[in-house]
Amino acid sequence: MFDETKKYKNSGHFFFQKEDKLLDVSSLVPELPGVYYILRLAKGKIDLVYIGKSGTINQSGTFKEQLLRGRINNKQEGMKRQEFFDKKLVEEKIDGLDIYWFVTMDKTNNDLPGFVEGLLMQRYFEVHGKLPLWNKDF
């Protein structure tokens, strides 16, 4: 979807549907710094609804605790992400979510997740003139 993500070989995606356990379907997502985005599959359409990052870096160059798998499974809008997804599936009549993830800092790449998140957000904004539906601010 974004040309900026093509260089990240340590990447993948998984589906989340009604009655799935997020911890189970995201089990292959590594605990490394990176970015992710969420596609909503509903009513025969595919929409990008969220862009996020994991891996906030400290001044010392180390990362805070929450990396990709942890961030994807953490919280959104004050509730556990499992609960948030379950709620959205019903409210928005969503058939499923397709969640893509990309490790941006590893032996091959050294891109700060916040920088890459900003690039993806900028590309989305250039096309749509607004943020993705589930991104409340940036």
N, C-alpha and C positions, 0 to 999 in steps of 0.2 A: 504494500500500500504506500509506504514512504520510501523513496530512494535512499534516504539517509540511513535506513536500517539494513540495507543489503550487505554491508561490509561485516556485520556481526554474525559470525558463523556459529557461535554458541547461542542458539536461539531455538524457538519452537512455539507451539501453541497447543491449547487444549480446549475442549468444549465443556460448558456447564449447562445442565438442563434441570428441569424440575425433578426433585427428589435426589439429585446428586449431592454428595458431600464434597465441599470445596477442597478440604484437606486431601481427599483421595484423588480427585481429578487433577490436582496441581502437584502431585507427589514428585514428578520428574523435573519440576522447576528448581534450578539450583539456588543455593543461598549465596549469591554473588550480586554485585552492584549492577543495576541496569534500568531499563525502561520497559513499559508494557502498555498495550492499548486494548480496549475492549470493543468488540463489534457486537451489535444487537441484531439478532435474526428474528424478524417479526413481520407477519403479514406479507410474506414474499419479498421483503426488502432487507437489505443489509445496511446498517448505519453505524458509523464510529460514534460511540457515546462517551468514551473516557480515555484520557491519556494520563499515565502516571509514571512515577520513578520510585526507585528504591536506592538506598545507599547514600544517605546524607554523609558528607565527608567532614571530618573535624579538621581544624587548623593543622594538626600534626600529620595529616595525610592518611589517618586511619578512618575507618567507617564506623558509624553508629551501628547498633545491633541489627536493625531491620534491613534485610536484604530482599532479593526478589520474592522468594516463596513466602517469607514472613510478611512482606508488605501486601502481597496479593491476598493473603489470608487475614489481614488485620482488621481495620475498621473503615467505614465510609459513612459520612453523615451521622456520626455518633453511635453507630450500631455495628455489630460484627459483620464483616463482609458477607458471610454465609447468609445471615438474616437479611442484609440489604439486597443481595441477589434474589433470594427467595421472594421478597416483597416486590421487587421490580418485575420479576417474571409474571406475577399475577396482575399487578397494576397496569403494566404496559402490554399485556398479552404477548409476551416474548416466548418464542419457541426455543431459543437457546442463546447462549453467549459464546463467542469465539474469542479467546483471550490469547494474544500474541505477546511473547516476551523476548527480550534481547539483552544479553550480557554485554555491557559497554566497557568494562574494565576487566581485562584478563591478560594472559601472556601475549596476545595479539593486539589488543586495543587498549588505549589509555584515555578514554573519553569519560568525563564526569557525567553521571546520570542526569544531573540537573541541566547541564548544557544540552544534552541530547533531547531531554524532555522539552526544553525551550525551542529547539529546532522543529520538533514535531508539532508543537503547539502553534508555532509561527506558520508552518505550512498549512495546517488546518485553517487557521485564521485568514490566511491569504485567499483561500478558496471560498470559505463560508461567511467571513465577516463576523464571526462569533466563536466562542469556545464550544467544545463538545458538550452535549446535553447534561452529562453528569459531572462535568467540571464546573464547579461553582465560581471559581476565580483562578487567577494565575499570577 
